Amino acid sequence: MRLFCARSGIRTLLCCLFLFFFTGCSDEQPAPPVAKPPSPAPTTKIVIGLIPEMDIFAQKKRYEPIAQYLSLKTGAAVELKILSRYGNILNNFKQEGMDGAFFGSFTGALAINRMGVEPLVRPEYGNGVSTYTGMVFTRKDSGIKTARDMKGKVFVFVDKATTAGWLLPLYFFRAQGIRDYRTWFKESYFSGTHEDAIKDVLDGKADLGAAKDHVFYRLANEDPRVLDELEILATSPRVPVNTLSVRRDLDPALKNLIKTSLLAMDRDAEGSRALAQFGARRFIETTVQDYAPVVEYAERIGLDLATYDYFND
């Protein structure tokens, strides 16, 4: 009887252990579901305007490496928008939702004065130059030296929103004693680009013209006739080259990232390649004070930046 009870007890114990083992396994909590990764944030878009100092296709091609580099460093999609006229850049800055623009010295001064844009950086070229001068020029065989020689000739400006292609010639006329260029010249017109102003004088379409020295000497490298056949009559004070300025309400973190990325791009491989394609050595910091010569130059010819109508005739 005792043996039976012992065996019965052992069987009961084994059954309990068997049930405990399997019920214990079945009571384990299921593994929590794998959390889905968060959806990526929408890509930030940065729209940057370019002024038409040269052929618009050449202008975009030149700035494209800079846009690609900024996209790489900021994670934003950088879009370049070419503007057909200098004056349009101020009107379209807000209408087209632009975040920044490579303003020329005069359009930069206007944008700072009227919209409060913040200048960030400008390129420094291989010779260490980050400024430019405006130039008034004519053909060497034109015989033009004085105001009397200019009477009844044809003058080509660039645009009423440029230092080199507008402010300089106006000051030059005043210094020559020409009070009203509209009656002094047989004809005057706006070419729209510095490149076209130079070519028009070179090809005899106009007798005199004005443009910036960087474009003048860039064309001279491509066409020896520029130096062989054109003569410089006057130059302006030095002013900042095209500078990247951004709207004042742009996100401060993004603004700082754009600035620091461009200032440091000459110190990494991708940046160095982009700079070489662009044709500059590096970018340097630019401030509102760098535009003081433009403001002073405008004041000397009686032009008020706050009320100036920069639309071409």
C-alpha positions as CSV (number, residue, x, y, z in Angstrom):
1,M,0.0,0.0,0.0
2,R,2.8,2.4,0.9
3,L,4.6,1.5,-2.4
4,F,1.5,2.3,-4.4
5,C,1.0,5.6,-2.6
6,A,4.7,6.5,-3.2
7,R,4.4,5.7,-6.8
8,S,1.1,7.6,-7.1
9,G,2.7,10.6,-5.4
10,I,5.7,10.6,-7.8
11,R,3.4,10.5,-10.8
12,T,1.3,13.3,-9.4
13,L,4.5,15.4,-8.8
14,L,5.7,14.7,-12.4
15,C,2.4,15.7,-13.8
16,C,2.4,19.0,-11.8
17,L,5.9,19.7,-13.0
18,F,5.0,18.9,-16.6
19,L,1.9,21.2,-16.4
20,F,3.9,24.0,-14.7
21,F,6.6,23.9,-17.4
22,F,4.2,24.2,-20.3
23,T,1.8,26.6,-18.7
24,G,4.8,28.7,-17.6
25,C,6.0,28.9,-21.2
26,S,2.5,29.8,-22.5
27,D,2.2,32.6,-20.0
28,E,5.2,34.6,-21.4
29,Q,4.2,38.0,-22.7
30,P,4.5,38.4,-26.6
31,A,7.4,40.5,-27.8
32,P,6.3,44.2,-28.4
33,P,5.9,45.1,-32.1
34,V,8.9,46.8,-33.8
35,A,8.3,50.5,-33.8
36,K,8.2,52.0,-37.3
37,P,10.9,54.6,-38.0
38,P,9.6,58.2,-38.1
39,S,8.9,59.5,-41.5
40,P,11.6,61.8,-42.8
41,A,11.0,65.5,-42.4
42,P,10.1,67.3,-45.6
43,T,13.2,68.6,-47.4
44,T,13.9,72.3,-46.9
45,K,14.0,74.4,-50.0
46,I,16.3,77.4,-50.4
47,V,15.7,79.8,-53.3
48,I,18.6,82.0,-54.3
49,G,18.4,84.7,-57.0
50,L,21.1,85.6,-59.4
51,I,21.6,88.9,-61.2
52,P,22.2,88.9,-65.0
53,E,25.8,90.2,-65.2
54,M,26.4,87.9,-68.1
55,D,24.5,85.5,-70.3
56,I,21.9,83.9,-68.1
57,F,22.9,80.3,-69.0
58,A,26.6,81.0,-68.3
59,Q,25.6,82.6,-65.0
60,K,23.6,79.6,-63.8
61,K,26.3,77.2,-64.9
62,R,28.9,79.2,-63.0
63,Y,26.9,79.2,-59.7
64,E,25.6,75.7,-59.9
65,P,28.6,74.1,-58.1
66,I,28.0,76.5,-55.2
67,A,24.3,75.5,-55.0
68,Q,25.2,71.8,-55.1
69,Y,27.8,72.3,-52.3
70,L,25.2,74.2,-50.1
71,S,22.7,71.4,-50.7
72,L,25.3,68.8,-49.6
73,K,26.2,70.8,-46.4
74,T,22.8,72.0,-45.4
75,G,20.6,69.1,-46.4
76,A,18.3,71.5,-48.2
77,A,17.3,71.7,-51.9
78,V,19.0,74.8,-53.2
79,E,17.3,76.3,-56.3
80,L,18.9,79.0,-58.4
81,K,16.6,81.6,-60.0
82,I,18.0,83.7,-62.8
83,L,16.5,87.1,-63.2
84,S,16.2,88.8,-66.5
85,R,16.8,92.3,-65.2
86,Y,18.7,93.8,-62.3
87,G,15.8,95.7,-60.9
88,N,13.6,92.6,-60.9
89,I,15.6,91.1,-58.1
90,L,14.1,93.5,-55.5
91,N,10.6,93.1,-56.8
92,N,10.8,89.3,-57.1
93,F,12.7,88.7,-53.9
94,K,9.4,88.5,-52.0
95,Q,7.0,87.7,-54.8
96,E,9.0,84.6,-55.8
97,G,9.6,83.5,-52.2
98,M,13.4,84.0,-52.4
99,D,15.4,83.2,-49.3
100,G,18.6,85.0,-50.6
101,A,20.4,86.4,-53.6
102,F,23.8,87.1,-54.9
103,F,23.2,90.9,-55.0
104,G,25.5,93.2,-56.9
105,S,26.9,96.2,-54.9
106,F,24.1,98.6,-55.9
107,T,21.2,96.1,-55.6
108,G,22.8,94.9,-52.3
109,A,22.7,98.5,-51.0
110,L,19.1,98.9,-52.1
111,A,18.0,95.6,-50.6
112,I,19.7,96.4,-47.3
113,N,18.1,99.8,-47.2
114,R,14.6,98.7,-48.3
115,M,14.2,95.1,-47.1
116,G,16.7,94.8,-44.4
117,V,18.5,91.8,-46.0
118,E,21.6,90.5,-44.2
119,P,24.8,90.2,-46.2
120,L,26.7,87.0,-45.4
121,V,29.6,86.2,-47.6
122,R,31.2,87.1,-51.0
123,P,33.8,85.3,-53.1
124,E,37.5,86.2,-53.0
125,Y,39.2,85.5,-56.3
126,G,42.6,83.9,-56.9
127,N,44.4,87.3,-56.8
128,G,43.0,88.0,-53.4
129,V,40.4,90.5,-54.8
130,S,36.9,90.6,-53.4
131,T,35.9,94.0,-54.8
132,Y,35.5,95.5,-58.2
133,T,35.4,98.8,-60.0
134,G,33.1,100.2,-62.7
135,M,34.6,101.3,-66.0
136,V,33.6,103.7,-68.7
137,F,35.2,102.8,-72.0
138,T,35.2,103.5,-75.8
139,R,37.0,102.2,-78.8
140,K,40.6,103.3,-79.2
141,D,39.9,104.5,-82.7
142,S,36.8,106.5,-81.7
143,G,38.8,109.7,-81.0
144,I,36.7,110.3,-77.8
145,K,38.5,111.9,-74.9
146,T,36.4,114.8,-73.7
147,A,32.7,115.8,-73.3
148,R,32.8,117.6,-76.6
149,D,33.9,114.4,-78.3
150,M,31.0,112.6,-76.8
151,K,28.4,115.0,-78.1
152,G,26.0,113.2,-80.5
153,K,27.4,109.7,-79.7
154,V,25.6,106.6,-78.5
155,F,26.1,105.4,-74.9
156,V,25.2,102.0,-73.6
157,F,24.4,101.5,-69.9
158,V,23.9,98.2,-68.2
159,D,20.9,98.8,-65.8
160,K,19.7,101.5,-63.5
161,A,20.3,99.1,-60.5
162,T,24.1,98.7,-61.0
163,T,27.1,100.6,-59.6
164,A,29.3,100.0,-62.6
165,G,26.7,100.3,-65.3
166,W,24.8,103.3,-64.0
167,L,26.2,105.2,-60.9
168,L,29.7,105.5,-62.4
169,P,28.6,106.9,-65.8
170,L,26.3,109.4,-64.1
171,Y,29.2,110.7,-61.9
172,F,31.5,110.6,-65.0
173,F,29.0,112.8,-66.9
174,R,28.9,115.3,-64.1
175,A,32.7,115.4,-63.9
176,Q,32.7,116.1,-67.6
177,G,30.2,118.9,-67.3
178,I,27.4,117.0,-69.0
179,R,24.2,118.0,-67.1
180,D,21.7,116.0,-69.1
181,Y,23.0,112.9,-70.9
182,R,19.7,112.4,-72.7
183,T,20.2,115.6,-74.7
184,W,23.9,115.3,-75.0
185,F,24.0,111.9,-76.6
186,K,22.4,111.0,-79.8
187,E,21.1,107.8,-78.2
188,S,21.4,105.9,-74.9
189,Y,20.1,102.5,-74.0
190,F,20.4,99.7,-71.4
191,S,22.0,96.4,-72.5
192,G,20.8,94.4,-69.5
193,T,24.2,92.7,-68.9
194,H,27.7,93.9,-68.4
195,E,28.8,91.4,-71.0
196,D,26.5,92.8,-73.7
197,A,27.5,96.4,-72.9
198,I,31.2,95.6,-73.6
199,K,30.4,93.6,-76.7
200,D,28.2,96.4,-78.1
201,V,31.0,99.0,-77.9
202,L,33.5,96.4,-79.2
203,D,31.3,95.7,-82.2
204,G,30.5,99.3,-82.9
205,K,26.8,99.3,-81.9
206,A,27.6,101.9,-79.3
207,D,30.4,104.5,-79.1
208,L,30.8,104.4,-75.3
209,G,29.7,102.1,-72.5
210,A,30.1,101.2,-68.9
211,A,30.5,97.8,-67.1
212,K,32.4,96.1,-64.2
213,D,36.0,95.3,-64.6
214,H,35.7,91.6,-63.6
215,V,33.5,91.0,-66.7
216,F,35.6,93.2,-68.8
217,Y,38.8,91.2,-68.1
218,R,37.0,87.9,-68.2
219,L,35.9,88.7,-71.7
220,A,39.4,89.9,-72.5
221,N,40.7,86.4,-71.7
222,E,38.3,85.0,-74.3
223,D,38.6,87.6,-76.9
224,P,41.9,89.6,-77.3
225,R,40.1,92.4,-79.1
226,V,38.8,93.7,-75.8
227,L,42.2,94.9,-74.7
228,D,43.5,95.6,-78.2
229,E,40.6,97.7,-79.3
230,L,38.9,99.2,-76.2
231,E,40.2,102.1,-74.1
232,I,39.2,102.8,-70.4
233,L,38.2,106.5,-69.8
234,A,37.2,106.3,-66.1
235,T,36.9,104.0,-63.1
236,S,34.8,104.0,-59.9
237,P,35.8,103.4,-56.3
238,R,36.0,99.7,-55.2
239,V,32.8,98.1,-54.1
240,P,32.0,94.5,-53.0
241,V,31.6,91.8,-55.6
242,N,28.3,89.9,-55.8
243,T,27.5,89.0,-52.2
244,L,25.1,86.4,-50.9
245,S,22.5,88.1,-48.7
246,V,19.5,86.5,-47.1
247,R,16.1,87.7,-45.8
248,R,16.2,88.9,-42.3
249,D,13.6,86.4,-41.0
250,L,15.3,83.3,-42.4
251,D,15.7,80.7,-39.7
252,P,18.8,81.7,-37.7
253,A,20.2,78.1,-37.5
254,L,19.9,77.7,-41.3
255,K,21.4,81.2,-41.9
256,N,24.4,80.3,-39.7
257,L,24.8,76.9,-41.4
258,I,24.8,78.6,-44.9
259,K,27.4,81.1,-43.7
260,T,29.7,78.7,-41.9
261,S,29.5,76.2,-44.8
262,L,30.6,78.7,-47.4
263,L,33.3,80.2,-45.2
264,A,34.9,76.8,-44.7
265,M,34.4,75.3,-48.1
266,D,38.0,76.0,-49.2
267,R,39.1,73.6,-46.5
268,D,37.5,70.4,-47.8
269,A,37.8,68.4,-51.0
270,E,34.2,69.0,-52.2
271,G,34.3,72.6,-51.5
272,S,37.7,73.1,-53.2
273,R,36.4,71.5,-56.4
274,A,33.3,73.7,-56.3
275,L,35.3,76.8,-55.8
276,A,37.6,75.9,-58.7
277,Q,34.6,75.4,-61.0
278,F,33.1,78.7,-59.8
279,G,36.4,80.5,-60.3
280,A,37.1,81.7,-56.8
281,R,39.7,81.0,-54.1
282,R,37.3,81.1,-51.1
283,F,34.4,83.0,-49.5
284,I,34.9,85.8,-47.0
285,E,32.5,87.4,-44.5
286,T,30.6,90.5,-45.6
287,T,28.8,93.1,-43.5
288,V,26.6,96.1,-44.1
289,Q,29.6,98.4,-43.6
290,D,31.2,97.0,-46.8
291,Y,28.5,98.9,-48.8
292,A,29.5,102.3,-47.4
293,P,31.3,103.3,-50.7
294,V,28.1,102.6,-52.7
295,V,26.0,104.7,-50.4
296,E,28.6,107.5,-50.5
297,Y,28.9,107.3,-54.3
298,A,25.1,107.5,-54.6
299,E,25.0,110.6,-52.3
300,R,27.7,112.3,-54.4
301,I,25.4,112.2,-57.5
302,G,22.3,113.2,-55.5
303,L,20.6,109.7,-55.5
304,D,18.5,108.8,-52.5
305,L,18.5,105.0,-52.0
306,A,15.3,105.2,-50.0
307,T,13.2,106.7,-52.8
308,Y,15.2,105.8,-55.9
309,D,13.2,104.4,-58.8
310,Y,15.5,101.8,-60.3
311,F,13.4,100.8,-63.3
312,N,14.9,101.3,-66.7
313,D,13.4,103.8,-69.1
